[in-house]
Amino acid sequence: MGRLLSGMGWMTVLSGAAVLAYAQYRSNQTGKDIVTILQNLPDELKKSQAEWQQRLLTAMEAGKQAAAEKEAEIEQELSAQERQFSARETYQEETADVNV
């Protein structure tokens, strides 16, 4: 029983520290004092969630664009190699006909 209460105590301390760390982070970010942030914690969490969602969407869009550019670059390289291979193959066929 003592271990359970001790574990719950540590969880409470860690949770409180996490809330204070978040409040300090938001305070530095917004310029509001920590008490105001703690009083409006649900609203602050919603705002923070919206900000992170926007960041995530922006990062995903940038990643998609970078992937599309890289894919186009790879397709161009493959196309150039195919043309080179095709030209070499045609040359070998033509020279084979001459040598026969």
C-alpha positions as CSV (number, residue, x, y, z in Angstrom):
1,M,0.0,0.0,0.0
2,G,2.9,2.3,0.8
3,R,4.4,1.8,-2.6
4,L,1.2,2.6,-4.3
5,L,0.8,5.8,-2.4
6,S,4.4,6.7,-3.0
7,G,4.0,6.0,-6.7
8,M,0.8,8.2,-6.8
9,G,2.7,10.9,-5.0
10,W,5.5,10.9,-7.5
11,M,2.9,11.0,-10.4
12,T,1.3,14.0,-8.8
13,V,4.6,15.8,-8.4
14,L,5.6,15.1,-12.0
15,S,2.2,16.1,-13.3
16,G,2.4,19.4,-11.4
17,A,5.9,20.0,-12.7
18,A,4.7,19.4,-16.2
19,V,1.8,21.8,-15.8
20,L,4.1,24.5,-14.4
21,A,6.6,23.9,-17.2
22,Y,3.8,24.3,-19.8
23,A,2.6,27.4,-18.1
24,Q,6.1,28.9,-18.1
25,Y,6.5,28.0,-21.8
26,R,3.2,29.7,-22.7
27,S,4.1,32.6,-20.5
28,N,7.3,33.1,-22.4
29,Q,5.5,32.6,-25.7
30,T,2.5,34.9,-25.1
31,G,3.8,37.4,-22.5
32,K,1.0,36.6,-20.1
33,D,1.8,35.9,-16.5
34,I,1.8,32.3,-15.3
35,V,-1.2,32.8,-13.0
36,T,-3.4,34.0,-15.9
37,I,-2.3,31.0,-17.9
38,L,-3.0,28.6,-15.1
39,Q,-6.5,30.2,-14.6
40,N,-7.3,29.8,-18.3
41,L,-5.6,26.4,-18.7
42,P,-8.3,24.7,-20.8
43,D,-8.4,27.7,-23.2
44,E,-4.6,27.8,-23.3
45,L,-4.5,24.1,-24.1
46,K,-7.0,24.6,-26.9
47,K,-5.0,27.5,-28.4
48,S,-1.8,25.5,-28.1
49,Q,-3.4,22.5,-29.8
50,A,-4.6,24.7,-32.7
51,E,-1.1,26.2,-33.1
52,W,0.5,22.7,-33.2
53,Q,-2.1,21.5,-35.7
54,Q,-1.3,24.4,-37.9
55,R,2.4,23.8,-37.6
56,L,1.8,20.1,-38.4
57,L,-0.3,20.9,-41.5
58,T,2.3,23.4,-42.7
59,A,5.1,20.8,-42.2
60,M,3.1,18.1,-44.0
61,E,2.5,20.4,-46.9
62,A,6.2,21.3,-47.2
63,G,7.1,17.6,-47.0
64,K,4.6,16.7,-49.7
65,Q,6.0,19.5,-51.9
66,A,9.6,18.4,-51.3
67,A,8.7,14.7,-52.1
68,A,7.0,15.8,-55.3
69,E,10.0,17.8,-56.4
70,K,12.4,14.9,-55.6
71,E,10.1,12.4,-57.5
72,A,10.1,14.7,-60.5
73,E,13.9,14.9,-60.3
74,I,14.2,11.1,-60.1
75,E,11.9,10.7,-63.1
76,Q,14.0,13.1,-65.2
77,E,17.1,11.1,-64.3
78,L,15.5,7.8,-65.2
79,S,14.2,9.2,-68.4
80,A,17.6,10.5,-69.4
81,Q,19.2,7.1,-68.6
82,E,16.5,5.3,-70.6
83,R,17.2,7.5,-73.6
84,Q,20.9,6.9,-73.3
85,F,20.3,3.1,-73.0
86,S,18.0,3.2,-76.0
87,A,20.5,5.1,-78.1
88,R,23.3,2.7,-77.2
89,E,21.0,-0.3,-78.0
90,T,20.1,1.2,-81.4
91,Y,23.8,1.9,-82.1
92,Q,24.7,-1.7,-81.3
93,E,21.9,-3.0,-83.5
94,E,23.1,-0.9,-86.4
95,T,26.8,-1.9,-86.0
96,A,25.7,-5.6,-85.7
97,D,24.0,-5.4,-89.1
98,V,27.1,-3.9,-90.6
99,N,29.4,-6.5,-89.2
100,V,27.3,-9.4,-90.5
